[in-house]
Amino acid sequence: MQIKTIFDFCDNTTQEINGMTQHDIKRRLAEAVRQACLNAAREGYENAGISGLCEEGRWECAVDAIRALDIEAVIARLAEESGN
């Protein structure tokens, strides 16, 4: 069986194990991505400040950190937390 989207992945694994509804799965995924984005932005902003960048440069680094976020790692971490 070929997995086509993240929601197919969630339906085929997490829901079976935890009995969660599709809405619950989507919500957990969205929350995990939001937290990962916040963490990446915060870290990028702080690292840029340590490097001596101005406010604008710090924000550019924060946005770049979000763009560079490894979504697959977020998905894998969520799957591990769900017991997969």
PyMOL Python script that loads the backbone (N, CA, C, O; Angstrom):
from pymol import cmd

cmd.read_pdbstr("""\
ATOM      1  N   MET A   1       0.841  -1.178   0.000  1.00  0.00           N
ATOM      2  CA  MET A   1       0.000   0.000   0.000  1.00  0.00           C
ATOM      3  C   MET A   1       0.889   1.246   0.000  1.00  0.00           C
ATOM      4  O   MET A   1       1.747   1.405   0.867  1.00  0.00           O
ATOM      5  N   GLN A   2       0.677   2.111  -0.966  1.00  0.00           N
ATOM      6  CA  GLN A   2       1.479   3.329  -1.070  1.00  0.00           C
ATOM      7  C   GLN A   2       0.809   4.448  -0.292  1.00  0.00           C
ATOM      8  O   GLN A   2      -0.389   4.690  -0.441  1.00  0.00           O
ATOM      9  N   ILE A   3       1.602   5.140   0.553  1.00  0.00           N
ATOM     10  CA  ILE A   3       1.096   6.265   1.330  1.00  0.00           C
ATOM     11  C   ILE A   3       1.207   7.508   0.465  1.00  0.00           C
ATOM     12  O   ILE A   3       2.285   7.813  -0.047  1.00  0.00           O
ATOM     13  N   LYS A   4       0.088   8.239   0.292  1.00  0.00           N
ATOM     14  CA  LYS A   4       0.075   9.378  -0.609  1.00  0.00           C
ATOM     15  C   LYS A   4       0.234  10.707   0.103  1.00  0.00           C
ATOM     16  O   LYS A   4       0.852  11.624  -0.438  1.00  0.00           O
ATOM     17  N   THR A   5      -0.304  10.831   1.295  1.00  0.00           N
ATOM     18  CA  THR A   5      -0.206  12.093   2.034  1.00  0.00           C
ATOM     19  C   THR A   5       0.081  11.790   3.491  1.00  0.00           C
ATOM     20  O   THR A   5       0.009  10.642   3.930  1.00  0.00           O
ATOM     21  N   ILE A   6       0.407  12.834   4.231  1.00  0.00           N
ATOM     22  CA  ILE A   6       0.634  12.676   5.665  1.00  0.00           C
ATOM     23  C   ILE A   6      -0.639  12.215   6.357  1.00  0.00           C
ATOM     24  O   ILE A   6      -0.585  11.489   7.350  1.00  0.00           O
ATOM     25  N   PHE A   7      -1.779  12.636   5.834  1.00  0.00           N
ATOM     26  CA  PHE A   7      -3.028  12.240   6.469  1.00  0.00           C
ATOM     27  C   PHE A   7      -3.312  10.759   6.227  1.00  0.00           C
ATOM     28  O   PHE A   7      -3.907  10.098   7.078  1.00  0.00           O
ATOM     29  N   ASP A   8      -2.893  10.231   5.073  1.00  0.00           N
ATOM     30  CA  ASP A   8      -2.988   8.789   4.849  1.00  0.00           C
ATOM     31  C   ASP A   8      -2.094   8.059   5.841  1.00  0.00           C
ATOM     32  O   ASP A   8      -2.486   7.042   6.413  1.00  0.00           O
ATOM     33  N   PHE A   9      -0.883   8.589   6.041  1.00  0.00           N
ATOM     34  CA  PHE A   9       0.040   8.006   7.011  1.00  0.00           C
ATOM     35  C   PHE A   9      -0.609   7.971   8.388  1.00  0.00           C
ATOM     36  O   PHE A   9      -0.593   6.950   9.074  1.00  0.00           O
ATOM     37  N   CYS A  10      -1.177   9.098   8.774  1.00  0.00           N
ATOM     38  CA  CYS A  10      -1.808   9.182  10.085  1.00  0.00           C
ATOM     39  C   CYS A  10      -2.979   8.220  10.195  1.00  0.00           C
ATOM     40  O   CYS A  10      -3.151   7.555  11.216  1.00  0.00           O
ATOM     41  N   ASP A  11      -3.780   8.149   9.147  1.00  0.00           N
ATOM     42  CA  ASP A  11      -4.929   7.241   9.167  1.00  0.00           C
ATOM     43  C   ASP A  11      -4.490   5.791   9.300  1.00  0.00           C
ATOM     44  O   ASP A  11      -5.125   5.004  10.002  1.00  0.00           O
ATOM     45  N   ASN A  12      -3.406   5.442   8.627  1.00  0.00           N
ATOM     46  CA  ASN A  12      -2.969   4.052   8.574  1.00  0.00           C
ATOM     47  C   ASN A  12      -2.161   3.603   9.779  1.00  0.00           C
ATOM     48  O   ASN A  12      -1.983   2.402   9.977  1.00  0.00           O
ATOM     49  N   THR A  13      -1.673   4.520  10.579  1.00  0.00           N
ATOM     50  CA  THR A  13      -0.837   4.118  11.709  1.00  0.00           C
ATOM     51  C   THR A  13      -1.390   4.594  13.037  1.00  0.00           C
ATOM     52  O   THR A  13      -1.851   3.796  13.854  1.00  0.00           O
ATOM     53  N   THR A  14      -1.340   5.876  13.242  1.00  0.00           N
ATOM     54  CA  THR A  14      -1.693   6.422  14.548  1.00  0.00           C
ATOM     55  C   THR A  14      -3.126   6.132  14.932  1.00  0.00           C
ATOM     56  O   THR A  14      -3.399   5.764  16.075  1.00  0.00           O
ATOM     57  N   GLN A  15      -4.042   6.292  14.002  1.00  0.00           N
ATOM     58  CA  GLN A  15      -5.457   6.075  14.331  1.00  0.00           C
ATOM     59  C   GLN A  15      -5.711   4.626  14.741  1.00  0.00           C
ATOM     60  O   GLN A  15      -6.464   4.373  15.681  1.00  0.00           O
ATOM     61  N   GLU A  16      -5.096   3.683  14.052  1.00  0.00           N
ATOM     62  CA  GLU A  16      -5.281   2.278  14.395  1.00  0.00           C
ATOM     63  C   GLU A  16      -4.770   1.969  15.792  1.00  0.00           C
ATOM     64  O   GLU A  16      -5.404   1.223  16.538  1.00  0.00           O
ATOM     65  N   ILE A  17      -3.640   2.533  16.146  1.00  0.00           N
ATOM     66  CA  ILE A  17      -3.031   2.231  17.431  1.00  0.00           C
ATOM     67  C   ILE A  17      -3.742   2.951  18.570  1.00  0.00           C
ATOM     68  O   ILE A  17      -4.018   2.340  19.602  1.00  0.00           O
ATOM     69  N   ASN A  18      -4.038   4.207  18.407  1.00  0.00           N
ATOM     70  CA  ASN A  18      -4.589   5.004  19.490  1.00  0.00           C
ATOM     71  C   ASN A  18      -6.095   5.189  19.423  1.00  0.00           C
ATOM     72  O   ASN A  18      -6.683   5.702  20.375  1.00  0.00           O
ATOM     73  N   GLY A  19      -6.738   4.791  18.339  1.00  0.00           N
ATOM     74  CA  GLY A  19      -8.168   4.971  18.223  1.00  0.00           C
ATOM     75  C   GLY A  19      -8.567   6.438  18.143  1.00  0.00           C
ATOM     76  O   GLY A  19      -9.680   6.801  18.525  1.00  0.00           O
ATOM     77  N   MET A  20      -7.687   7.266  17.659  1.00  0.00           N
ATOM     78  CA  MET A  20      -7.960   8.698  17.570  1.00  0.00           C
ATOM     79  C   MET A  20      -8.798   8.988  16.328  1.00  0.00           C
ATOM     80  O   MET A  20      -8.733   8.257  15.339  1.00  0.00           O
ATOM     81  N   THR A  21      -9.578  10.052  16.389  1.00  0.00           N
ATOM     82  CA  THR A  21     -10.326  10.464  15.212  1.00  0.00           C
ATOM     83  C   THR A  21      -9.390  11.185  14.258  1.00  0.00           C
ATOM     84  O   THR A  21      -8.310  11.622  14.655  1.00  0.00           O
ATOM     85  N   GLN A  22      -9.793  11.312  13.018  1.00  0.00           N
ATOM     86  CA  GLN A  22      -8.968  11.996  12.026  1.00  0.00           C
ATOM     87  C   GLN A  22      -8.754  13.454  12.442  1.00  0.00           C
ATOM     88  O   GLN A  22      -7.670  14.000  12.233  1.00  0.00           O
ATOM     89  N   HIS A  23      -9.750  14.074  13.014  1.00  0.00           N
ATOM     90  CA  HIS A  23      -9.615  15.451  13.488  1.00  0.00           C
ATOM     91  C   HIS A  23      -8.545  15.550  14.576  1.00  0.00           C
ATOM     92  O   HIS A  23      -7.738  16.479  14.573  1.00  0.00           O
ATOM     93  N   ASP A  24      -8.540  14.596  15.501  1.00  0.00           N
ATOM     94  CA  ASP A  24      -7.531  14.582  16.566  1.00  0.00           C
ATOM     95  C   ASP A  24      -6.130  14.440  15.993  1.00  0.00           C
ATOM     96  O   ASP A  24      -5.198  15.103  16.448  1.00  0.00           O
ATOM     97  N   ILE A  25      -5.982  13.583  15.002  1.00  0.00           N
ATOM     98  CA  ILE A  25      -4.685  13.353  14.383  1.00  0.00           C
ATOM     99  C   ILE A  25      -4.201  14.616  13.672  1.00  0.00           C
ATOM    100  O   ILE A  25      -3.044  15.012  13.812  1.00  0.00           O
ATOM    101  N   LYS A  26      -5.086  15.236  12.918  1.00  0.00           N
ATOM    102  CA  LYS A  26      -4.719  16.470  12.211  1.00  0.00           C
ATOM    103  C   LYS A  26      -4.351  17.572  13.198  1.00  0.00           C
ATOM    104  O   LYS A  26      -3.416  18.339  12.968  1.00  0.00           O
ATOM    105  N   ARG A  27      -5.090  17.642  14.291  1.00  0.00           N
ATOM    106  CA  ARG A  27      -4.806  18.665  15.300  1.00  0.00           C
ATOM    107  C   ARG A  27      -3.432  18.438  15.938  1.00  0.00           C
ATOM    108  O   ARG A  27      -2.666  19.385  16.119  1.00  0.00           O
ATOM    109  N   ARG A  28      -3.126  17.194  16.273  1.00  0.00           N
ATOM    110  CA  ARG A  28      -1.813  16.895  16.864  1.00  0.00           C
ATOM    111  C   ARG A  28      -0.693  17.207  15.894  1.00  0.00           C
ATOM    112  O   ARG A  28       0.347  17.731  16.293  1.00  0.00           O
ATOM    113  N   LEU A  29      -0.894  16.887  14.613  1.00  0.00           N
ATOM    114  CA  LEU A  29       0.112  17.191  13.607  1.00  0.00           C
ATOM    115  C   LEU A  29       0.300  18.701  13.481  1.00  0.00           C
ATOM    116  O   LEU A  29       1.431  19.187  13.447  1.00  0.00           O
ATOM    117  N   ALA A  30      -0.797  19.437  13.413  1.00  0.00           N
ATOM    118  CA  ALA A  30      -0.711  20.898  13.300  1.00  0.00           C
ATOM    119  C   ALA A  30      -0.016  21.498  14.518  1.00  0.00           C
ATOM    120  O   ALA A  30       0.806  22.404  14.380  1.00  0.00           O
ATOM    121  N   GLU A  31      -0.338  21.003  15.697  1.00  0.00           N
ATOM    122  CA  GLU A  31       0.304  21.512  16.916  1.00  0.00           C
ATOM    123  C   GLU A  31       1.795  21.195  16.927  1.00  0.00           C
ATOM    124  O   GLU A  31       2.602  22.019  17.358  1.00  0.00           O
ATOM    125  N   ALA A  32       2.162  20.014  16.460  1.00  0.00           N
ATOM    126  CA  ALA A  32       3.581  19.635  16.413  1.00  0.00           C
ATOM    127  C   ALA A  32       4.344  20.518  15.430  1.00  0.00           C
ATOM    128  O   ALA A  32       5.462  20.944  15.717  1.00  0.00           O
ATOM    129  N   VAL A  33       3.744  20.793  14.270  1.00  0.00           N
ATOM    130  CA  VAL A  33       4.395  21.654  13.283  1.00  0.00           C
ATOM    131  C   VAL A  33       4.500  23.078  13.813  1.00  0.00           C
ATOM    132  O   VAL A  33       5.534  23.726  13.645  1.00  0.00           O
ATOM    133  N   ARG A  34       3.437  23.572  14.452  1.00  0.00           N
ATOM    134  CA  ARG A  34       3.479  24.926  15.009  1.00  0.00           C
ATOM    135  C   ARG A  34       4.589  25.046  16.048  1.00  0.00           C
ATOM    136  O   ARG A  34       5.348  26.015  16.036  1.00  0.00           O
ATOM    137  N   GLN A  35       4.688  24.077  16.939  1.00  0.00           N
ATOM    138  CA  GLN A  35       5.718  24.128  17.982  1.00  0.00           C
ATOM    139  C   GLN A  35       7.108  24.052  17.380  1.00  0.00           C
ATOM    140  O   GLN A  35       8.019  24.753  17.821  1.00  0.00           O
ATOM    141  N   ALA A  36       7.275  23.205  16.376  1.00  0.00           N
ATOM    142  CA  ALA A  36       8.576  23.099  15.715  1.00  0.00           C
ATOM    143  C   ALA A  36       8.947  24.414  15.027  1.00  0.00           C
ATOM    144  O   ALA A  36      10.108  24.822  15.057  1.00  0.00           O
ATOM    145  N   CYS A  37       7.973  25.077  14.410  1.00  0.00           N
ATOM    146  CA  CYS A  37       8.231  26.373  13.765  1.00  0.00           C
ATOM    147  C   CYS A  37       8.614  27.422  14.798  1.00  0.00           C
ATOM    148  O   CYS A  37       9.552  28.190  14.585  1.00  0.00           O
ATOM    149  N   LEU A  38       7.906  27.458  15.899  1.00  0.00           N
ATOM    150  CA  LEU A  38       8.231  28.415  16.956  1.00  0.00           C
ATOM    151  C   LEU A  38       9.631  28.176  17.507  1.00  0.00           C
ATOM    152  O   LEU A  38      10.396  29.119  17.709  1.00  0.00           O
ATOM    153  N   ASN A  39       9.959  26.925  17.745  1.00  0.00           N
ATOM    154  CA  ASN A  39      11.288  26.589  18.254  1.00  0.00           C
ATOM    155  C   ASN A  39      12.380  26.980  17.256  1.00  0.00           C
ATOM    156  O   ASN A  39      13.407  27.542  17.637  1.00  0.00           O
ATOM    157  N   ALA A  40      12.148  26.678  15.972  1.00  0.00           N
ATOM    158  CA  ALA A  40      13.141  27.016  14.946  1.00  0.00           C
ATOM    159  C   ALA A  40      13.316  28.527  14.839  1.00  0.00           C
ATOM    160  O   ALA A  40      14.439  29.021  14.736  1.00  0.00           O
ATOM    161  N   ALA A  41      12.211  29.255  14.862  1.00  0.00           N
ATOM    162  CA  ALA A  41      12.283  30.715  14.762  1.00  0.00           C
ATOM    163  C   ALA A  41      13.016  31.308  15.957  1.00  0.00           C
ATOM    164  O   ALA A  41      13.866  32.185  15.804  1.00  0.00           O
ATOM    165  N   ARG A  42      12.683  30.827  17.140  1.00  0.00           N
ATOM    166  CA  ARG A  42      13.325  31.328  18.355  1.00  0.00           C
ATOM    167  C   ARG A  42      14.824  31.065  18.321  1.00  0.00           C
ATOM    168  O   ARG A  42      15.627  31.945  18.630  1.00  0.00           O
ATOM    169  N   GLU A  43      15.191  29.858  17.945  1.00  0.00           N
ATOM    170  CA  GLU A  43      16.604  29.502  17.893  1.00  0.00           C
ATOM    171  C   GLU A  43      17.340  30.317  16.828  1.00  0.00           C
ATOM    172  O   GLU A  43      18.446  30.801  17.071  1.00  0.00           O
ATOM    173  N   GLY A  44      16.728  30.470  15.646  1.00  0.00           N
ATOM    174  CA  GLY A  44      17.347  31.261  14.591  1.00  0.00           C
ATOM    175  C   GLY A  44      17.524  32.709  14.995  1.00  0.00           C
ATOM    176  O   GLY A  44      18.560  33.313  14.719  1.00  0.00           O
ATOM    177  N   TYR A  45      16.520  33.266  15.646  1.00  0.00           N
ATOM    178  CA  TYR A  45      16.562  34.656  16.105  1.00  0.00           C
ATOM    179  C   TYR A  45      17.659  34.849  17.153  1.00  0.00           C
ATOM    180  O   TYR A  45      18.440  35.798  17.081  1.00  0.00           O
ATOM    181  N   GLU A  46      17.705  33.934  18.129  1.00  0.00           N
ATOM    182  CA  GLU A  46      18.705  34.035  19.187  1.00  0.00           C
ATOM    183  C   GLU A  46      20.125  33.854  18.646  1.00  0.00           C
ATOM    184  O   GLU A  46      21.035  34.591  19.028  1.00  0.00           O
ATOM    185  N   ASN A  47      20.314  32.875  17.759  1.00  0.00           N
ATOM    186  CA  ASN A  47      21.642  32.653  17.178  1.00  0.00           C
ATOM    187  C   ASN A  47      22.107  33.861  16.366  1.00  0.00           C
ATOM    188  O   ASN A  47      23.283  34.224  16.392  1.00  0.00           O
ATOM    189  N   ALA A  48      21.176  34.473  15.650  1.00  0.00           N
ATOM    190  CA  ALA A  48      21.527  35.663  14.869  1.00  0.00           C
ATOM    191  C   ALA A  48      21.922  36.813  15.787  1.00  0.00           C
ATOM    192  O   ALA A  48      22.833  37.580  15.476  1.00  0.00           O
ATOM    193  N   GLY A  49      21.234  36.929  16.918  1.00  0.00           N
ATOM    194  CA  GLY A  49      21.585  37.972  17.882  1.00  0.00           C
ATOM    195  C   GLY A  49      22.962  37.751  18.473  1.00  0.00           C
ATOM    196  O   GLY A  49      23.735  38.693  18.648  1.00  0.00           O
ATOM    197  N   ILE A  50      23.261  36.504  18.778  1.00  0.00           N
ATOM    198  CA  ILE A  50      24.589  36.167  19.310  1.00  0.00           C
ATOM    199  C   ILE A  50      25.667  36.496  18.284  1.00  0.00           C
ATOM    200  O   ILE A  50      26.777  36.889  18.642  1.00  0.00           O
ATOM    201  N   SER A  51      25.331  36.332  17.008  1.00  0.00           N
ATOM    202  CA  SER A  51      26.280  36.633  15.938  1.00  0.00           C
ATOM    203  C   SER A  51      26.400  38.122  15.656  1.00  0.00           C
ATOM    204  O   SER A  51      27.233  38.538  14.851  1.00  0.00           O
ATOM    205  N   GLY A  52      25.573  38.929  16.315  1.00  0.00           N
ATOM    206  CA  GLY A  52      25.678  40.374  16.168  1.00  0.00           C
ATOM    207  C   GLY A  52      24.814  40.984  15.088  1.00  0.00           C
ATOM    208  O   GLY A  52      25.012  42.144  14.728  1.00  0.00           O
ATOM    209  N   LEU A  53      23.853  40.228  14.557  1.00  0.00           N
ATOM    210  CA  LEU A  53      22.998  40.779  13.514  1.00  0.00           C
ATOM    211  C   LEU A  53      22.023  41.800  14.097  1.00  0.00           C
ATOM    212  O   LEU A  53      21.656  41.737  15.271  1.00  0.00           O
ATOM    213  N   CYS A  54      21.616  42.740  13.245  1.00  0.00           N
ATOM    214  CA  CYS A  54      20.631  43.743  13.655  1.00  0.00           C
ATOM    215  C   CYS A  54      19.251  43.076  13.753  1.00  0.00           C
ATOM    216  O   CYS A  54      19.099  41.897  13.436  1.00  0.00           O
ATOM    217  N   GLU A  55      18.265  43.835  14.188  1.00  0.00           N
ATOM    218  CA  GLU A  55      16.911  43.304  14.372  1.00  0.00           C
ATOM    219  C   GLU A  55      16.353  42.712  13.078  1.00  0.00           C
ATOM    220  O   GLU A  55      15.784  41.620  13.084  1.00  0.00           O
ATOM    221  N   GLU A  56      16.517  43.423  11.987  1.00  0.00           N
ATOM    222  CA  GLU A  56      16.009  42.927  10.701  1.00  0.00           C
ATOM    223  C   GLU A  56      16.708  41.627  10.311  1.00  0.00           C
ATOM    224  O   GLU A  56      16.068  40.687   9.840  1.00  0.00           O
ATOM    225  N   GLY A  57      18.002  41.582  10.508  1.00  0.00           N
ATOM    226  CA  GLY A  57      18.759  40.374  10.196  1.00  0.00           C
ATOM    227  C   GLY A  57      18.352  39.201  11.069  1.00  0.00           C
ATOM    228  O   GLY A  57      18.308  38.056  10.619  1.00  0.00           O
ATOM    229  N   ARG A  58      18.057  39.503  12.316  1.00  0.00           N
ATOM    230  CA  ARG A  58      17.606  38.440  13.230  1.00  0.00           C
ATOM    231  C   ARG A  58      16.288  37.852  12.758  1.00  0.00           C
ATOM    232  O   ARG A  58      16.097  36.636  12.790  1.00  0.00           O
ATOM    233  N   TRP A  59      15.368  38.724  12.316  1.00  0.00           N
ATOM    234  CA  TRP A  59      14.080  38.228  11.829  1.00  0.00           C
ATOM    235  C   TRP A  59      14.245  37.425  10.543  1.00  0.00           C
ATOM    236  O   TRP A  59      13.567  36.415  10.348  1.00  0.00           O
ATOM    237  N   GLU A  60      15.138  37.867   9.671  1.00  0.00           N
ATOM    238  CA  GLU A  60      15.398  37.105   8.452  1.00  0.00           C
ATOM    239  C   GLU A  60      15.918  35.712   8.788  1.00  0.00           C
ATOM    240  O   GLU A  60      15.528  34.732   8.153  1.00  0.00           O
ATOM    241  N   CYS A  61      16.783  35.623   9.772  1.00  0.00           N
ATOM    242  CA  CYS A  61      17.300  34.317  10.195  1.00  0.00           C
ATOM    243  C   CYS A  61      16.200  33.458  10.812  1.00  0.00           C
ATOM    244  O   CYS A  61      16.173  32.244  10.613  1.00  0.00           O
ATOM    245  N   ALA A  62      15.301  34.079  11.553  1.00  0.00           N
ATOM    246  CA  ALA A  62      14.186  33.339  12.147  1.00  0.00           C
ATOM    247  C   ALA A  62      13.296  32.752  11.061  1.00  0.00           C
ATOM    248  O   ALA A  62      12.898  31.590  11.142  1.00  0.00           O
ATOM    249  N   VAL A  63      12.982  33.552  10.044  1.00  0.00           N
ATOM    250  CA  VAL A  63      12.149  33.073   8.937  1.00  0.00           C
ATOM    251  C   VAL A  63      12.881  31.987   8.154  1.00  0.00           C
ATOM    252  O   VAL A  63      12.274  30.985   7.776  1.00  0.00           O
ATOM    253  N   ASP A  64      14.166  32.170   7.909  1.00  0.00           N
ATOM    254  CA  ASP A  64      14.944  31.146   7.218  1.00  0.00           C
ATOM    255  C   ASP A  64      14.963  29.832   7.991  1.00  0.00           C
ATOM    256  O   ASP A  64      14.932  28.755   7.395  1.00  0.00           O
ATOM    257  N   ALA A  65      15.015  29.920   9.306  1.00  0.00           N
ATOM    258  CA  ALA A  65      15.009  28.706  10.131  1.00  0.00           C
ATOM    259  C   ALA A  65      13.688  27.955   9.973  1.00  0.00           C
ATOM    260  O   ALA A  65      13.666  26.725   9.948  1.00  0.00           O
ATOM    261  N   ILE A  66      12.596  28.696   9.866  1.00  0.00           N
ATOM    262  CA  ILE A  66      11.296  28.043   9.648  1.00  0.00           C
ATOM    263  C   ILE A  66      11.275  27.386   8.274  1.00  0.00           C
ATOM    264  O   ILE A  66      10.808  26.257   8.129  1.00  0.00           O
ATOM    265  N   ARG A  67      11.780  28.090   7.273  1.00  0.00           N
ATOM    266  CA  ARG A  67      11.815  27.524   5.914  1.00  0.00           C
ATOM    267  C   ARG A  67      12.664  26.258   5.849  1.00  0.00           C
ATOM    268  O   ARG A  67      12.361  25.341   5.085  1.00  0.00           O
ATOM    269  N   ALA A  68      13.710  26.209   6.638  1.00  0.00           N
ATOM    270  CA  ALA A  68      14.626  25.068   6.618  1.00  0.00           C
ATOM    271  C   ALA A  68      14.184  23.929   7.531  1.00  0.00           C
ATOM    272  O   ALA A  68      14.851  22.896   7.602  1.00  0.00           O
ATOM    273  N   LEU A  69      13.085  24.108   8.216  1.00  0.00           N
ATOM    274  CA  LEU A  69      12.602  23.102   9.166  1.00  0.00           C
ATOM    275  C   LEU A  69      12.405  21.751   8.474  1.00  0.00           C
ATOM    276  O   LEU A  69      11.805  21.678   7.402  1.00  0.00           O
ATOM    277  N   ASP A  70      12.900  20.714   9.077  1.00  0.00           N
ATOM    278  CA  ASP A  70      12.783  19.354   8.543  1.00  0.00           C
ATOM    279  C   ASP A  70      11.417  18.786   8.945  1.00  0.00           C
ATOM    280  O   ASP A  70      11.252  18.256  10.043  1.00  0.00           O
ATOM    281  N   ILE A  71      10.452  18.906   8.047  1.00  0.00           N
ATOM    282  CA  ILE A  71       9.089  18.453   8.328  1.00  0.00           C
ATOM    283  C   ILE A  71       9.051  16.946   8.563  1.00  0.00           C
ATOM    284  O   ILE A  71       8.290  16.465   9.403  1.00  0.00           O
ATOM    285  N   GLU A  72       9.864  16.208   7.830  1.00  0.00           N
ATOM    286  CA  GLU A  72       9.901  14.751   8.018  1.00  0.00           C
ATOM    287  C   GLU A  72      10.326  14.400   9.443  1.00  0.00           C
ATOM    288  O   GLU A  72       9.823  13.436  10.020  1.00  0.00           O
ATOM    289  N   ALA A  73      11.239  15.170  10.005  1.00  0.00           N
ATOM    290  CA  ALA A  73      11.671  14.928  11.385  1.00  0.00           C
ATOM    291  C   ALA A  73      10.534  15.211  12.363  1.00  0.00           C
ATOM    292  O   ALA A  73      10.381  14.507  13.362  1.00  0.00           O
ATOM    293  N   VAL A  74       9.743  16.231  12.080  1.00  0.00           N
ATOM    294  CA  VAL A  74       8.586  16.532  12.935  1.00  0.00           C
ATOM    295  C   VAL A  74       7.596  15.381  12.876  1.00  0.00           C
ATOM    296  O   VAL A  74       7.071  14.958  13.906  1.00  0.00           O
ATOM    297  N   ILE A  75       7.340  14.875  11.687  1.00  0.00           N
ATOM    298  CA  ILE A  75       6.407  13.754  11.512  1.00  0.00           C
ATOM    299  C   ILE A  75       6.937  12.518  12.238  1.00  0.00           C
ATOM    300  O   ILE A  75       6.186  11.831  12.930  1.00  0.00           O
ATOM    301  N   ALA A  76       8.225  12.240  12.079  1.00  0.00           N
ATOM    302  CA  ALA A  76       8.812  11.068  12.727  1.00  0.00           C
ATOM    303  C   ALA A  76       8.735  11.180  14.241  1.00  0.00           C
ATOM    304  O   ALA A  76       8.441  10.199  14.925  1.00  0.00           O
ATOM    305  N   ARG A  77       8.999  12.380  14.770  1.00  0.00           N
ATOM    306  CA  ARG A  77       8.932  12.583  16.213  1.00  0.00           C
ATOM    307  C   ARG A  77       7.504  12.386  16.715  1.00  0.00           C
ATOM    308  O   ARG A  77       7.292  11.799  17.776  1.00  0.00           O
ATOM    309  N   LEU A  78       6.530  12.872  15.959  1.00  0.00           N
ATOM    310  CA  LEU A  78       5.132  12.693  16.335  1.00  0.00           C
ATOM    311  C   LEU A  78       4.753  11.205  16.313  1.00  0.00           C
ATOM    312  O   LEU A  78       4.034  10.728  17.190  1.00  0.00           O
ATOM    313  N   ALA A  79       5.242  10.490  15.312  1.00  0.00           N
ATOM    314  CA  ALA A  79       4.964   9.050  15.233  1.00  0.00           C
ATOM    315  C   ALA A  79       5.580   8.311  16.403  1.00  0.00           C
ATOM    316  O   ALA A  79       4.966   7.395  16.950  1.00  0.00           O
ATOM    317  N   GLU A  80       6.794   8.699  16.799  1.00  0.00           N
ATOM    318  CA  GLU A  80       7.435   8.058  17.959  1.00  0.00           C
ATOM    319  C   GLU A  80       6.634   8.314  19.230  1.00  0.00           C
ATOM    320  O   GLU A  80       6.441   7.411  20.044  1.00  0.00           O
ATOM    321  N   GLU A  81       6.171   9.544  19.393  1.00  0.00           N
ATOM    322  CA  GLU A  81       5.377   9.880  20.582  1.00  0.00           C
ATOM    323  C   GLU A  81       4.057   9.117  20.605  1.00  0.00           C
ATOM    324  O   GLU A  81       3.497   8.860  21.671  1.00  0.00           O
ATOM    325  N   SER A  82       3.561   8.753  19.409  1.00  0.00           N
ATOM    326  CA  SER A  82       2.301   8.023  19.322  1.00  0.00           C
ATOM    327  C   SER A  82       2.494   6.528  19.470  1.00  0.00           C
ATOM    328  O   SER A  82       1.527   5.767  19.492  1.00  0.00           O
ATOM    329  N   GLY A  83       3.761   6.105  19.573  1.00  0.00           N
ATOM    330  CA  GLY A  83       4.041   4.683  19.769  1.00  0.00           C
ATOM    331  C   GLY A  83       4.216   3.903  18.502  1.00  0.00           C
ATOM    332  O   GLY A  83       4.107   2.677  18.522  1.00  0.00           O
ATOM    333  N   ASN A  84       4.486   4.568  17.390  1.00  0.00           N
ATOM    334  CA  ASN A  84       4.689   3.872  16.110  1.00  0.00           C
ATOM    335  C   ASN A  84       6.152   3.589  15.895  1.00  0.00           C
ATOM    336  O   ASN A  84       6.525   3.010  14.875  1.00  0.00           O
TER     337      ASN A  84
END
""", "prot")
cmd.dss("prot")
cmd.show_as("cartoon", "prot")
cmd.util.cbc("prot")
cmd.orient("prot")
